Amino acid sequence: MGFFEKVYENALSHELRLTGLSVAQQQGYDVVYKDILAGHYIADLIVEGRLVVELKVARALNDFHLAQCANYLRASNLRLGLIMNFAHARLEFRRVVSNF
């Protein structure tokens, strides 16, 4: 395993900004149910206000990670997500599309 997720988040954010893209880190989204605050999600990165990027340092990506990203998409009203796993020498990633 490599660094903690925050290290990859900061480095990737920097690289994306160097290319001219706008990047929000630790963007929070409220989940409202019947006029009450039912929860709060925090996405690692939002790129160009259109893409949720969730960073992981895990043995492998699994259904929990996919569900987590799908929840971020629902909470943010965005359609496209990307999960990136930096735990191995070769980057593992998955694209997640919301159908809401």
Backbone atoms as SQL, in Angstrom:
CREATE TABLE atoms (id INTEGER PRIMARY KEY, chain TEXT, resi INTEGER, resn TEXT, atom TEXT, x REAL, y REAL, z REAL);
INSERT INTO atoms VALUES
  (1, 'A', 1, 'MET', 'N', 0.830, -1.176, 0.000),
  (2, 'A', 1, 'MET', 'CA', 0.000, 0.000, 0.000),
  (3, 'A', 1, 'MET', 'C', 0.881, 1.249, 0.000),
  (4, 'A', 2, 'GLY', 'N', 0.322, 2.286, -0.584),
  (5, 'A', 2, 'GLY', 'CA', 1.072, 3.528, -0.686),
  (6, 'A', 2, 'GLY', 'C', 0.691, 4.517, 0.392),
  (7, 'A', 3, 'PHE', 'N', 0.492, 5.747, -0.009),
  (8, 'A', 3, 'PHE', 'CA', 0.160, 6.826, 0.907),
  (9, 'A', 3, 'PHE', 'C', -1.314, 6.759, 1.323),
  (10, 'A', 4, 'PHE', 'N', -1.686, 7.621, 2.259),
  (11, 'A', 4, 'PHE', 'CA', -3.089, 7.771, 2.618),
  (12, 'A', 4, 'PHE', 'C', -3.831, 8.464, 1.481),
  (13, 'A', 5, 'GLU', 'N', -5.155, 8.303, 1.452),
  (14, 'A', 5, 'GLU', 'CA', -5.983, 8.876, 0.382),
  (15, 'A', 5, 'GLU', 'C', -5.769, 10.377, 0.223),
  (16, 'A', 6, 'LYS', 'N', -5.616, 11.091, 1.319),
  (17, 'A', 6, 'LYS', 'CA', -5.492, 12.557, 1.273),
  (18, 'A', 6, 'LYS', 'C', -4.289, 12.994, 0.439),
  (19, 'A', 7, 'VAL', 'N', -3.215, 12.232, 0.477),
  (20, 'A', 7, 'VAL', 'CA', -2.022, 12.558, -0.316),
  (21, 'A', 7, 'VAL', 'C', -2.355, 12.474, -1.802),
  (22, 'A', 8, 'TYR', 'N', -3.045, 11.414, -2.202),
  (23, 'A', 8, 'TYR', 'CA', -3.438, 11.263, -3.608),
  (24, 'A', 8, 'TYR', 'C', -4.453, 12.334, -4.004),
  (25, 'A', 9, 'GLU', 'N', -5.359, 12.669, -3.094),
  (26, 'A', 9, 'GLU', 'CA', -6.345, 13.719, -3.362),
  (27, 'A', 9, 'GLU', 'C', -5.653, 15.051, -3.644),
  (28, 'A', 10, 'ASN', 'N', -4.717, 15.419, -2.796),
  (29, 'A', 10, 'ASN', 'CA', -4.012, 16.696, -2.981),
  (30, 'A', 10, 'ASN', 'C', -3.180, 16.706, -4.258),
  (31, 'A', 11, 'ALA', 'N', -2.488, 15.607, -4.529),
  (32, 'A', 11, 'ALA', 'CA', -1.641, 15.531, -5.722),
  (33, 'A', 11, 'ALA', 'C', -2.479, 15.549, -6.999),
  (34, 'A', 12, 'LEU', 'N', -3.560, 14.772, -7.029),
  (35, 'A', 12, 'LEU', 'CA', -4.414, 14.736, -8.213),
  (36, 'A', 12, 'LEU', 'C', -5.102, 16.080, -8.429),
  (37, 'A', 13, 'SER', 'N', -5.563, 16.699, -7.356),
  (38, 'A', 13, 'SER', 'CA', -6.177, 18.030, -7.466),
  (39, 'A', 13, 'SER', 'C', -5.203, 19.022, -8.075),
  (40, 'A', 14, 'HIS', 'N', -3.982, 18.990, -7.612),
  (41, 'A', 14, 'HIS', 'CA', -2.949, 19.890, -8.133),
  (42, 'A', 14, 'HIS', 'C', -2.713, 19.649, -9.624),
  (43, 'A', 15, 'GLU', 'N', -2.570, 18.382, -10.004),
  (44, 'A', 15, 'GLU', 'CA', -2.333, 18.057, -11.418),
  (45, 'A', 15, 'GLU', 'C', -3.503, 18.497, -12.296),
  (46, 'A', 16, 'LEU', 'N', -4.726, 18.270, -11.840),
  (47, 'A', 16, 'LEU', 'CA', -5.888, 18.676, -12.628),
  (48, 'A', 16, 'LEU', 'C', -5.962, 20.197, -12.765),
  (49, 'A', 17, 'ARG', 'N', -5.667, 20.900, -11.689),
  (50, 'A', 17, 'ARG', 'CA', -5.669, 22.370, -11.745),
  (51, 'A', 17, 'ARG', 'C', -4.583, 22.894, -12.682),
  (52, 'A', 18, 'LEU', 'N', -3.446, 22.220, -12.716),
  (53, 'A', 18, 'LEU', 'CA', -2.369, 22.632, -13.633),
  (54, 'A', 18, 'LEU', 'C', -2.802, 22.548, -15.091),
  (55, 'A', 19, 'THR', 'N', -3.766, 21.673, -15.395),
  (56, 'A', 19, 'THR', 'CA', -4.265, 21.561, -16.774),
  (57, 'A', 19, 'THR', 'C', -5.378, 22.564, -17.060),
  (58, 'A', 20, 'GLY', 'N', -5.757, 23.351, -16.029),
  (59, 'A', 20, 'GLY', 'CA', -6.780, 24.366, -16.222),
  (60, 'A', 20, 'GLY', 'C', -8.175, 23.964, -15.783),
  (61, 'A', 21, 'LEU', 'N', -8.318, 22.774, -15.206),
  (62, 'A', 21, 'LEU', 'CA', -9.632, 22.320, -14.754),
  (63, 'A', 21, 'LEU', 'C', -9.947, 22.878, -13.369),
  (64, 'A', 22, 'SER', 'N', -11.223, 23.106, -13.102),
  (65, 'A', 22, 'SER', 'CA', -11.617, 23.529, -11.758),
  (66, 'A', 22, 'SER', 'C', -11.879, 22.270, -10.929),
  (67, 'A', 23, 'VAL', 'N', -11.401, 22.297, -9.690),
  (68, 'A', 23, 'VAL', 'CA', -11.510, 21.141, -8.805),
  (69, 'A', 23, 'VAL', 'C', -11.922, 21.613, -7.420),
  (70, 'A', 24, 'ALA', 'N', -12.990, 21.026, -6.892),
  (71, 'A', 24, 'ALA', 'CA', -13.403, 21.268, -5.508),
  (72, 'A', 24, 'ALA', 'C', -13.051, 20.033, -4.699),
  (73, 'A', 25, 'GLN', 'N', -12.372, 20.231, -3.580),
  (74, 'A', 25, 'GLN', 'CA', -12.005, 19.126, -2.704),
  (75, 'A', 25, 'GLN', 'C', -12.953, 19.072, -1.519),
  (76, 'A', 26, 'GLN', 'N', -13.286, 17.853, -1.095),
  (77, 'A', 26, 'GLN', 'CA', -14.132, 17.616, 0.073),
  (78, 'A', 26, 'GLN', 'C', -15.433, 18.410, -0.007),
  (79, 'A', 27, 'GLN', 'N', -16.090, 18.287, -1.148),
  (80, 'A', 27, 'GLN', 'CA', -17.356, 18.976, -1.401),
  (81, 'A', 27, 'GLN', 'C', -18.490, 18.253, -0.676),
  (82, 'A', 28, 'GLY', 'N', -19.213, 18.982, 0.161),
  (83, 'A', 28, 'GLY', 'CA', -20.297, 18.395, 0.932),
  (84, 'A', 28, 'GLY', 'C', -21.651, 18.564, 0.262),
  (85, 'A', 29, 'TYR', 'N', -22.511, 17.573, 0.464),
  (86, 'A', 29, 'TYR', 'CA', -23.873, 17.589, -0.066),
  (87, 'A', 29, 'TYR', 'C', -24.837, 17.100, 1.005),
  (88, 'A', 30, 'ASP', 'N', -25.879, 17.874, 1.253),
  (89, 'A', 30, 'ASP', 'CA', -26.911, 17.479, 2.203),
  (90, 'A', 30, 'ASP', 'C', -27.912, 16.548, 1.529),
  (91, 'A', 31, 'VAL', 'N', -28.412, 15.599, 2.301),
  (92, 'A', 31, 'VAL', 'CA', -29.485, 14.728, 1.851),
  (93, 'A', 31, 'VAL', 'C', -30.710, 15.098, 2.682),
  (94, 'A', 32, 'VAL', 'N', -31.740, 15.585, 1.994),
  (95, 'A', 32, 'VAL', 'CA', -32.953, 16.028, 2.666),
  (96, 'A', 32, 'VAL', 'C', -34.067, 15.017, 2.402),
  (97, 'A', 33, 'TYR', 'N', -34.760, 14.667, 3.470),
  (98, 'A', 33, 'TYR', 'CA', -35.886, 13.733, 3.387),
  (99, 'A', 33, 'TYR', 'C', -37.062, 14.353, 4.125),
  (100, 'A', 34, 'LYS', 'N', -38.169, 14.572, 3.405),
  (101, 'A', 34, 'LYS', 'CA', -39.382, 15.149, 3.991),
  (102, 'A', 34, 'LYS', 'C', -39.057, 16.374, 4.844),
  (103, 'A', 35, 'ASP', 'N', -38.310, 17.284, 4.245),
  (104, 'A', 35, 'ASP', 'CA', -37.979, 18.575, 4.852),
  (105, 'A', 35, 'ASP', 'C', -37.039, 18.517, 6.055),
  (106, 'A', 36, 'ILE', 'N', -36.380, 17.390, 6.272),
  (107, 'A', 36, 'ILE', 'CA', -35.381, 17.334, 7.345),
  (108, 'A', 36, 'ILE', 'C', -34.035, 16.921, 6.754),
  (109, 'A', 37, 'LEU', 'N', -32.974, 17.338, 7.404),
  (110, 'A', 37, 'LEU', 'CA', -31.636, 16.923, 6.996),
  (111, 'A', 37, 'LEU', 'C', -31.425, 15.488, 7.467),
  (112, 'A', 38, 'ALA', 'N', -31.400, 14.556, 6.527),
  (113, 'A', 38, 'ALA', 'CA', -31.285, 13.136, 6.862),
  (114, 'A', 38, 'ALA', 'C', -29.845, 12.650, 6.829),
  (115, 'A', 39, 'GLY', 'N', -28.975, 13.387, 6.169),
  (116, 'A', 39, 'GLY', 'CA', -27.580, 12.959, 6.084),
  (117, 'A', 39, 'GLY', 'C', -26.746, 13.970, 5.333),
  (118, 'A', 40, 'HIS', 'N', -25.463, 13.691, 5.291),
  (119, 'A', 40, 'HIS', 'CA', -24.514, 14.582, 4.625),
  (120, 'A', 40, 'HIS', 'C', -23.411, 13.721, 4.016),
  (121, 'A', 41, 'TYR', 'N', -23.178, 13.896, 2.732),
  (122, 'A', 41, 'TYR', 'CA', -22.106, 13.178, 2.041),
  (123, 'A', 41, 'TYR', 'C', -20.994, 14.156, 1.686),
  (124, 'A', 42, 'ILE', 'N', -19.765, 13.673, 1.716),
  (125, 'A', 42, 'ILE', 'CA', -18.618, 14.495, 1.330),
  (126, 'A', 42, 'ILE', 'C', -17.843, 13.753, 0.253),
  (127, 'A', 43, 'ALA', 'N', -17.868, 14.298, -0.957),
  (128, 'A', 43, 'ALA', 'CA', -17.136, 13.714, -2.084),
  (129, 'A', 43, 'ALA', 'C', -15.689, 14.192, -2.051),
  (130, 'A', 44, 'ASP', 'N', -14.762, 13.308, -2.406),
  (131, 'A', 44, 'ASP', 'CA', -13.341, 13.689, -2.414),
  (132, 'A', 44, 'ASP', 'C', -13.086, 14.838, -3.369),
  (133, 'A', 45, 'LEU', 'N', -13.493, 14.676, -4.633),
  (134, 'A', 45, 'LEU', 'CA', -13.251, 15.709, -5.648),
  (135, 'A', 45, 'LEU', 'C', -14.486, 15.880, -6.521),
  (136, 'A', 46, 'ILE', 'N', -14.741, 17.105, -6.918),
  (137, 'A', 46, 'ILE', 'CA', -15.716, 17.419, -7.954),
  (138, 'A', 46, 'ILE', 'C', -14.946, 18.182, -9.024),
  (139, 'A', 47, 'VAL', 'N', -14.893, 17.629, -10.217),
  (140, 'A', 47, 'VAL', 'CA', -14.119, 18.217, -11.307),
  (141, 'A', 47, 'VAL', 'C', -15.060, 18.917, -12.278),
  (142, 'A', 48, 'GLU', 'N', -14.786, 20.192, -12.512),
  (143, 'A', 48, 'GLU', 'CA', -15.562, 21.008, -13.445),
  (144, 'A', 48, 'GLU', 'C', -17.052, 21.027, -13.106),
  (145, 'A', 49, 'GLY', 'N', -17.389, 20.777, -11.842),
  (146, 'A', 49, 'GLY', 'CA', -18.778, 20.775, -11.430),
  (147, 'A', 49, 'GLY', 'C', -19.605, 19.680, -12.069),
  (148, 'A', 50, 'ARG', 'N', -18.939, 18.685, -12.656),
  (149, 'A', 50, 'ARG', 'CA', -19.651, 17.653, -13.423),
  (150, 'A', 50, 'ARG', 'C', -19.281, 16.219, -13.060),
  (151, 'A', 51, 'LEU', 'N', -18.112, 16.013, -12.494),
  (152, 'A', 51, 'LEU', 'CA', -17.596, 14.666, -12.256),
  (153, 'A', 51, 'LEU', 'C', -17.245, 14.475, -10.785),
  (154, 'A', 52, 'VAL', 'N', -17.812, 13.437, -10.177),
  (155, 'A', 52, 'VAL', 'CA', -17.449, 13.054, -8.808),
  (156, 'A', 52, 'VAL', 'C', -16.274, 12.093, -8.904),
  (157, 'A', 53, 'VAL', 'N', -15.192, 12.390, -8.204),
  (158, 'A', 53, 'VAL', 'CA', -14.034, 11.491, -8.165),
  (159, 'A', 53, 'VAL', 'C', -13.855, 11.035, -6.722),
  (160, 'A', 54, 'GLU', 'N', -13.931, 9.743, -6.525),
  (161, 'A', 54, 'GLU', 'CA', -13.757, 9.156, -5.203),
  (162, 'A', 54, 'GLU', 'C', -12.440, 8.382, -5.209),
  (163, 'A', 55, 'LEU', 'N', -11.561, 8.718, -4.275),
  (164, 'A', 55, 'LEU', 'CA', -10.228, 8.116, -4.223),
  (165, 'A', 55, 'LEU', 'C', -10.175, 7.065, -3.126),
  (166, 'A', 56, 'LYS', 'N', -9.496, 5.974, -3.415),
  (167, 'A', 56, 'LYS', 'CA', -9.371, 4.867, -2.480),
  (168, 'A', 56, 'LYS', 'C', -7.933, 4.372, -2.421),
  (169, 'A', 57, 'VAL', 'N', -7.591, 3.799, -1.278),
  (170, 'A', 57, 'VAL', 'CA', -6.375, 3.007, -1.108),
  (171, 'A', 57, 'VAL', 'C', -6.871, 1.723, -0.450),
  (172, 'A', 58, 'ALA', 'N', -7.270, 0.756, -1.285),
  (173, 'A', 58, 'ALA', 'CA', -7.910, -0.472, -0.803),
  (174, 'A', 58, 'ALA', 'C', -7.351, -1.677, -1.554),
  (175, 'A', 59, 'ARG', 'N', -7.497, -2.852, -0.974),
  (176, 'A', 59, 'ARG', 'CA', -7.023, -4.070, -1.655),
  (177, 'A', 59, 'ARG', 'C', -7.634, -4.195, -3.041),
  (178, 'A', 60, 'ALA', 'N', -8.933, -3.898, -3.133),
  (179, 'A', 60, 'ALA', 'CA', -9.638, -3.952, -4.415),
  (180, 'A', 60, 'ALA', 'C', -10.914, -3.134, -4.284),
  (181, 'A', 61, 'LEU', 'N', -11.392, -2.636, -5.388),
  (182, 'A', 61, 'LEU', 'CA', -12.680, -1.951, -5.383),
  (183, 'A', 61, 'LEU', 'C', -13.776, -2.994, -5.270),
  (184, 'A', 62, 'ASN', 'N', -14.829, -2.665, -4.515),
  (185, 'A', 62, 'ASN', 'CA', -15.912, -3.624, -4.319),
  (186, 'A', 62, 'ASN', 'C', -17.269, -2.928, -4.436),
  (187, 'A', 63, 'ASP', 'N', -18.329, -3.691, -4.184),
  (188, 'A', 63, 'ASP', 'CA', -19.686, -3.157, -4.319),
  (189, 'A', 63, 'ASP', 'C', -19.945, -1.993, -3.363),
  (190, 'A', 64, 'PHE', 'N', -19.349, -2.023, -2.186),
  (191, 'A', 64, 'PHE', 'CA', -19.513, -0.911, -1.242),
  (192, 'A', 64, 'PHE', 'C', -18.992, 0.386, -1.854),
  (193, 'A', 65, 'HIS', 'N', -17.831, 0.340, -2.494),
  (194, 'A', 65, 'HIS', 'CA', -17.262, 1.536, -3.115),
  (195, 'A', 65, 'HIS', 'C', -18.156, 2.049, -4.239),
  (196, 'A', 66, 'LEU', 'N', -18.709, 1.132, -5.029),
  (197, 'A', 66, 'LEU', 'CA', -19.617, 1.523, -6.109),
  (198, 'A', 66, 'LEU', 'C', -20.888, 2.162, -5.548),
  (199, 'A', 67, 'ALA', 'N', -21.438, 1.581, -4.481),
  (200, 'A', 67, 'ALA', 'CA', -22.634, 2.144, -3.857),
  (201, 'A', 67, 'ALA', 'C', -22.349, 3.517, -3.254),
  (202, 'A', 68, 'GLN', 'N', -21.193, 3.662, -2.651),
  (203, 'A', 68, 'GLN', 'CA', -20.805, 4.949, -2.069),
  (204, 'A', 68, 'GLN', 'C', -20.759, 6.024, -3.149),
  (205, 'A', 69, 'CYS', 'N', -20.138, 5.725, -4.261),
  (206, 'A', 69, 'CYS', 'CA', -20.046, 6.683, -5.359),
  (207, 'A', 69, 'CYS', 'C', -21.434, 6.981, -5.931),
  (208, 'A', 70, 'ALA', 'N', -22.270, 5.962, -6.062),
  (209, 'A', 70, 'ALA', 'CA', -23.638, 6.164, -6.555),
  (210, 'A', 70, 'ALA', 'C', -24.420, 7.079, -5.618),
  (211, 'A', 71, 'ASN', 'N', -24.229, 6.935, -4.308),
  (212, 'A', 71, 'ASN', 'CA', -24.887, 7.824, -3.354),
  (213, 'A', 71, 'ASN', 'C', -24.397, 9.258, -3.501),
  (214, 'A', 72, 'TYR', 'N', -23.111, 9.446, -3.736),
  (215, 'A', 72, 'TYR', 'CA', -22.573, 10.790, -3.962),
  (216, 'A', 72, 'TYR', 'C', -23.198, 11.411, -5.202),
  (217, 'A', 73, 'LEU', 'N', -23.385, 10.594, -6.233),
  (218, 'A', 73, 'LEU', 'CA', -24.007, 11.102, -7.457),
  (219, 'A', 73, 'LEU', 'C', -25.445, 11.540, -7.190),
  (220, 'A', 74, 'ARG', 'N', -26.193, 10.729, -6.464),
  (221, 'A', 74, 'ARG', 'CA', -27.581, 11.089, -6.142),
  (222, 'A', 74, 'ARG', 'C', -27.629, 12.371, -5.314),
  (223, 'A', 75, 'ALA', 'N', -26.791, 12.452, -4.303),
  (224, 'A', 75, 'ALA', 'CA', -26.801, 13.614, -3.405),
  (225, 'A', 75, 'ALA', 'C', -26.390, 14.892, -4.129),
  (226, 'A', 76, 'SER', 'N', -25.491, 14.775, -5.097),
  (227, 'A', 76, 'SER', 'CA', -24.973, 15.950, -5.802),
  (228, 'A', 76, 'SER', 'C', -25.765, 16.287, -7.062),
  (229, 'A', 77, 'ASN', 'N', -26.680, 15.386, -7.460),
  (230, 'A', 77, 'ASN', 'CA', -27.419, 15.530, -8.721),
  (231, 'A', 77, 'ASN', 'C', -26.500, 15.530, -9.942),
  (232, 'A', 78, 'LEU', 'N', -25.375, 14.857, -9.819),
  (233, 'A', 78, 'LEU', 'CA', -24.460, 14.687, -10.954),
  (234, 'A', 78, 'LEU', 'C', -24.653, 13.281, -11.513),
  (235, 'A', 79, 'ARG', 'N', -24.236, 13.087, -12.753),
  (236, 'A', 79, 'ARG', 'CA', -24.479, 11.800, -13.424),
  (237, 'A', 79, 'ARG', 'C', -23.258, 10.907, -13.528),
  (238, 'A', 80, 'LEU', 'N', -22.061, 11.474, -13.461),
  (239, 'A', 80, 'LEU', 'CA', -20.862, 10.693, -13.750),
  (240, 'A', 80, 'LEU', 'C', -19.886, 10.697, -12.585),
  (241, 'A', 81, 'GLY', 'N', -19.415, 9.493, -12.247),
  (242, 'A', 81, 'GLY', 'CA', -18.439, 9.352, -11.175),
  (243, 'A', 81, 'GLY', 'C', -17.275, 8.480, -11.608),
  (244, 'A', 82, 'LEU', 'N', -16.165, 8.648, -10.921),
  (245, 'A', 82, 'LEU', 'CA', -14.967, 7.861, -11.176),
  (246, 'A', 82, 'LEU', 'C', -14.369, 7.477, -9.830),
  (247, 'A', 83, 'ILE', 'N', -14.170, 6.176, -9.628),
  (248, 'A', 83, 'ILE', 'CA', -13.506, 5.681, -8.425),
  (249, 'A', 83, 'ILE', 'C', -12.096, 5.286, -8.832),
  (250, 'A', 84, 'MET', 'N', -11.114, 5.788, -8.098),
  (251, 'A', 84, 'MET', 'CA', -9.716, 5.491, -8.406),
  (252, 'A', 84, 'MET', 'C', -9.065, 4.855, -7.175),
  (253, 'A', 85, 'ASN', 'N', -8.440, 3.703, -7.371),
  (254, 'A', 85, 'ASN', 'CA', -7.784, 2.979, -6.287),
  (255, 'A', 85, 'ASN', 'C', -6.272, 3.008, -6.506),
  (256, 'A', 86, 'PHE', 'N', -5.570, 3.635, -5.573),
  (257, 'A', 86, 'PHE', 'CA', -4.126, 3.823, -5.691),
  (258, 'A', 86, 'PHE', 'C', -3.318, 2.799, -4.892),
  (259, 'A', 87, 'ALA', 'N', -3.932, 1.710, -4.463),
  (260, 'A', 87, 'ALA', 'CA', -3.259, 0.765, -3.569),
  (261, 'A', 87, 'ALA', 'C', -2.196, -0.083, -4.253),
  (262, 'A', 88, 'HIS', 'N', -2.221, -0.161, -5.571),
  (263, 'A', 88, 'HIS', 'CA', -1.314, -1.063, -6.284),
  (264, 'A', 88, 'HIS', 'C', -0.441, -0.286, -7.267),
  (265, 'A', 89, 'ALA', 'N', 0.546, -0.946, -7.797),
  (266, 'A', 89, 'ALA', 'CA', 1.449, -0.300, -8.752),
  (267, 'A', 89, 'ALA', 'C', 0.688, 0.204, -9.982),
  (268, 'A', 90, 'ARG', 'N', -0.350, -0.535, -10.365),
  (269, 'A', 90, 'ARG', 'CA', -1.176, -0.131, -11.505),
  (270, 'A', 90, 'ARG', 'C', -2.506, 0.417, -10.987),
  (271, 'A', 91, 'LEU', 'N', -2.884, 1.601, -11.433),
  (272, 'A', 91, 'LEU', 'CA', -4.112, 2.249, -10.987),
  (273, 'A', 91, 'LEU', 'C', -5.334, 1.412, -11.353),
  (274, 'A', 92, 'GLU', 'N', -6.204, 1.178, -10.385),
  (275, 'A', 92, 'GLU', 'CA', -7.483, 0.510, -10.623),
  (276, 'A', 92, 'GLU', 'C', -8.552, 1.595, -10.619),
  (277, 'A', 93, 'PHE', 'N', -9.465, 1.564, -11.577),
  (278, 'A', 93, 'PHE', 'CA', -10.513, 2.577, -11.610),
  (279, 'A', 93, 'PHE', 'C', -11.802, 1.993, -12.159),
  (280, 'A', 94, 'ARG', 'N', -12.898, 2.629, -11.779),
  (281, 'A', 94, 'ARG', 'CA', -14.223, 2.248, -12.257),
  (282, 'A', 94, 'ARG', 'C', -15.021, 3.506, -12.557),
  (283, 'A', 95, 'ARG', 'N', -15.735, 3.472, -13.637),
  (284, 'A', 95, 'ARG', 'CA', -16.646, 4.541, -14.023),
  (285, 'A', 95, 'ARG', 'C', -18.025, 4.207, -13.471),
  (286, 'A', 96, 'VAL', 'N', -18.698, 5.198, -12.894),
  (287, 'A', 96, 'VAL', 'CA', -20.029, 4.999, -12.333),
  (288, 'A', 96, 'VAL', 'C', -20.955, 6.036, -12.970),
  (289, 'A', 97, 'VAL', 'N', -22.087, 5.562, -13.517),
  (290, 'A', 97, 'VAL', 'CA', -23.056, 6.446, -14.150),
  (291, 'A', 97, 'VAL', 'C', -24.372, 6.320, -13.394),
  (292, 'A', 98, 'SER', 'N', -24.938, 7.473, -13.024),
  (293, 'A', 98, 'SER', 'CA', -26.210, 7.484, -12.329),
  (294, 'A', 98, 'SER', 'C', -27.360, 7.490, -13.330),
  (295, 'A', 99, 'ASN', 'N', -28.393, 6.754, -13.023),
  (296, 'A', 99, 'ASN', 'CA', -29.570, 6.687, -13.890),
  (297, 'A', 99, 'ASN', 'C', -30.771, 7.381, -13.270),
  (298, 'A', 100, 'PHE', 'N', -30.544, 8.281, -12.308),
  (299, 'A', 100, 'PHE', 'CA', -31.690, 8.890, -11.616),
  (300, 'A', 100, 'PHE', 'C', -32.492, 9.779, -12.501);
